[in-house]
Amino acid sequence: MAMNPVSYKLKKGNNVNQIGFLAQEMAEIFPEACLIDDNGEGIGIDYSRLTSVLASALQAQQKQIESLKKAFVTIKK
């Protein structure tokens, strides 16, 4: 829930809107998925490393859904 998707424009580049996460914020949440500068600031994100984090979140959510389904069936009876 701490991951905050945003729309932004790169400081350098073609001024086209981008979508993703802010490296500075993600460095606080998942530093192992970020490029960190010498000052400890997030300067980039390796999005491929977030795949396992997102898959784990989906699995946890699915377990919760299944549990709620079982509870609903029990209450409905």
Secondary structure as GFF3:
##gff-version 3
##sequence-region A 1 77
A	DSSP	beta_strand	6	9	.	.	.	ID=ss1
A	DSSP	beta_strand	17	20	.	.	.	ID=ss2
A	DSSP	alpha_helix	23	29	.	.	.	ID=ss3
A	DSSP	three_ten_helix	31	33	.	.	.	ID=ss4
A	DSSP	beta_strand	34	36	.	.	.	ID=ss5
A	DSSP	beta_strand	42	45	.	.	.	ID=ss6
A	DSSP	alpha_helix	47	76	.	.	.	ID=ss7
###
